[in-house]
Amino acid sequence: MYGLLFLDPVRIIGLWLAFLLLQLLMGLYAFRLDGERPGPLWSLPLQQFVYRQLMYLVVIQSVFTAVSGSRLRWQRMERYGSLQAPAPAGVSRNSG
């Protein structure tokens, strides 16, 4: 975003597209090596734009927390233990 606002936007967009193309080619190669369909790669541009901005926010928050000397608490989830795993095929729940 900084580059789009304060530098040459045409150059920045060109560089972003070049890196995106390189990542797309590497992703296609990786998917081919794993024998998977490349369908999920459509979200790569969105991931590059949204996820990176989110990670910058996390880094900035971590730096401010470290500089201020305070601790971030783990945000623990409450666990209820109410989920039951399905029985394997051919085994009834009452046998055993």
Secondary structure as the mmCIF struct_conf table of DSSP 4:
data_model
#
loop_
_struct_conf.conf_type_id
_struct_conf.id
_struct_conf.beg_label_comp_id
_struct_conf.beg_label_asym_id
_struct_conf.beg_label_seq_id
_struct_conf.end_label_comp_id
_struct_conf.end_label_asym_id
_struct_conf.end_label_seq_id
HELX_RH_AL_P HELX_RH_AL_P1 TYR A 2 PHE A 6
BEND BEND1 LEU A 7 LEU A 7
HELX_RH_AL_P HELX_RH_AL_P2 PRO A 9 ASP A 34
TURN_TY1_P TURN_TY1_P1 GLY A 35 GLY A 35
BEND BEND2 PRO A 38 PRO A 38
HELX_RH_3T_P HELX_RH_3T_P1 GLY A 39 SER A 43
HELX_RH_AL_P HELX_RH_AL_P3 LEU A 44 LEU A 46
HELX_RH_PI_P HELX_RH_PI_P1 GLN A 47 TYR A 51
HELX_RH_AL_P HELX_RH_AL_P4 ARG A 52 SER A 68
TURN_TY1_P TURN_TY1_P2 GLY A 69 GLY A 69
HELX_LH_PP_P HELX_LH_PP_P1 LEU A 72 TRP A 74
HELX_LH_PP_P HELX_LH_PP_P2 ARG A 76 GLU A 78
HELX_LH_PP_P HELX_LH_PP_P3 ALA A 85 PRO A 88
TURN_TY1_P TURN_TY1_P3 ALA A 89 GLY A 90
TURN_TY1_P TURN_TY1_P4 ARG A 93 ASN A 94
#
